[in-house]
Amino acid sequence: MNQWPVKILLVHPKAPFMQDEKLTIAADCAILVNKELAERFGKEPIIIGCPMLEDPKRVFEKLKMILEEGSAKSIDVYTMEVPCCHAIHMMVDRAAKEGMEIKKYIVRVSGEVEPYSGVVDEKMMEAEMKAHRGM
């Protein structure tokens, strides 16, 4: 599969690689931290973004356009465990069409993947503090 661009804000909803029924939306860091997720790139459509470094309103509007105009019926969402990253889950929830199957995951800093519960736990807060202190 030939996929480019990969950033949410740059991808065209009607691009040929976006016509699959499954789409993975991931935080920039998640695709680099988790080896299995990175290995999926090039085999299935994956788009990435960062709600901390990009304008969240623009990211949401683009996700909404992608999900409304694209062919995806199933969406996997991967974010890092840090609380700021959870905005991607909320954006996908708001942008998704009714009936879309959405599976949500968090990638721990260790690279482990867990189902996303929607709750910010102590480990997530700890990871956020360490990231911003440079530890």
C-alpha positions as CSV (number, residue, x, y, z in Angstrom):
1,M,0.0,0.0,0.0
2,N,1.4,3.4,-1.0
3,Q,0.4,6.0,1.6
4,W,1.3,9.6,1.8
5,P,0.7,11.9,3.4
6,V,0.2,10.5,6.9
7,K,-0.7,13.6,9.0
8,I,-4.4,14.1,9.7
9,L,-4.2,17.7,8.6
10,L,-2.6,16.9,5.3
11,V,-4.4,13.8,4.1
12,H,-7.2,14.1,1.5
13,P,-10.4,12.1,2.5
14,K,-10.8,10.8,-1.0
15,A,-7.2,9.6,-1.4
16,P,-7.0,6.0,-2.8
17,F,-5.5,4.7,0.4
18,M,-8.3,6.2,2.4
19,Q,-10.9,4.0,0.7
20,D,-10.5,1.0,3.0
21,E,-13.2,0.0,5.4
22,K,-10.8,0.2,8.3
23,L,-8.8,3.2,9.4
24,T,-6.3,3.6,12.2
25,I,-5.9,7.1,13.8
26,A,-3.0,7.4,16.1
27,A,-1.1,10.0,18.0
28,D,2.3,10.8,16.4
29,C,4.2,9.4,19.4
30,A,2.1,6.2,19.6
31,I,3.2,4.9,16.2
32,L,6.8,5.4,17.2
33,V,6.6,3.9,20.7
34,N,4.7,0.7,19.8
35,K,6.5,-1.6,17.4
36,E,3.4,-3.5,16.3
37,L,1.5,-0.4,15.4
38,A,4.5,0.9,13.4
39,E,4.7,-2.4,11.5
40,R,1.0,-1.9,10.4
41,F,2.0,1.3,8.6
42,G,2.2,0.6,4.9
43,K,-0.1,-2.4,5.2
44,E,-3.2,-0.5,6.2
45,P,-4.3,3.2,6.3
46,I,-2.9,4.9,9.3
47,I,-3.1,8.7,9.9
48,I,-1.4,10.5,12.7
49,G,-1.7,13.8,14.6
50,C,-0.9,15.5,17.8
51,P,-3.6,17.6,19.7
52,M,-0.8,19.3,21.7
53,L,1.3,20.5,18.7
54,E,-1.5,21.1,16.2
55,D,-4.6,23.3,16.4
56,P,-7.2,21.0,18.0
57,K,-10.1,22.7,16.2
58,R,-8.4,22.1,12.8
59,V,-7.6,18.5,13.7
60,F,-11.2,17.9,14.7
61,E,-12.7,19.5,11.6
62,K,-10.3,17.5,9.4
63,L,-11.2,14.2,11.2
64,K,-14.9,15.0,10.8
65,M,-14.3,15.5,7.0
66,I,-12.3,12.3,6.8
67,L,-14.9,10.3,8.6
68,E,-17.9,11.8,6.7
69,E,-16.3,11.5,3.3
70,G,-14.2,8.4,3.6
71,S,-15.1,4.7,3.4
72,A,-14.1,3.7,6.9
73,K,-16.7,1.7,8.8
74,S,-14.2,0.6,11.5
75,I,-11.7,2.8,13.3
76,D,-8.9,1.9,15.7
77,V,-7.7,4.9,17.8
78,Y,-4.3,4.7,19.5
79,T,-3.0,7.5,21.8
80,M,-0.2,7.8,24.3
81,E,-1.1,7.5,27.9
82,V,-0.5,11.1,28.7
83,P,-3.8,13.0,29.4
84,C,-3.3,15.7,26.6
85,C,-3.4,12.9,24.1
86,H,-6.9,11.8,25.1
87,A,-8.3,14.6,23.0
88,I,-7.9,12.4,19.9
89,H,-10.4,9.9,21.4
90,M,-12.9,12.7,22.1
91,M,-12.5,14.1,18.6
92,V,-13.1,10.7,16.9
93,D,-16.2,10.2,19.1
94,R,-17.6,13.5,18.0
95,A,-16.6,13.2,14.3
96,A,-17.7,9.6,13.7
97,K,-20.8,8.7,11.8
98,E,-23.5,6.7,13.5
99,G,-22.8,3.0,13.3
100,M,-19.0,3.2,12.9
101,E,-17.2,0.7,15.0
102,I,-14.6,2.4,17.1
103,K,-11.9,0.6,19.1
104,K,-9.8,2.7,21.4
105,Y,-6.4,2.0,22.9
106,I,-3.7,3.7,24.8
107,V,0.0,3.1,24.4
108,R,1.9,3.2,27.6
109,V,5.4,4.9,27.5
110,S,6.7,1.3,27.9
111,G,5.2,0.5,24.5
112,E,2.4,-1.8,25.9
113,V,-1.0,-1.3,24.5
114,E,-4.2,-1.4,26.6
115,P,-7.9,-0.8,25.9
116,Y,-8.8,2.8,26.5
117,S,-11.1,3.1,29.5
118,G,-11.7,6.8,29.2
119,V,-10.3,7.3,32.7
120,V,-7.0,9.1,33.4
121,D,-5.2,7.0,35.9
122,E,-2.2,7.6,38.2
123,K,0.2,6.1,35.7
124,M,-1.0,8.5,33.0
125,M,-0.5,11.5,35.3
126,E,2.9,10.3,36.2
127,A,3.9,9.9,32.6
128,E,2.7,13.4,31.8
129,M,4.7,14.9,34.7
130,K,7.8,13.0,33.7
131,A,7.5,14.1,30.1
132,H,7.2,17.7,31.0
133,R,10.1,17.6,33.5
134,G,12.4,15.8,31.1
135,M,12.8,12.8,33.3
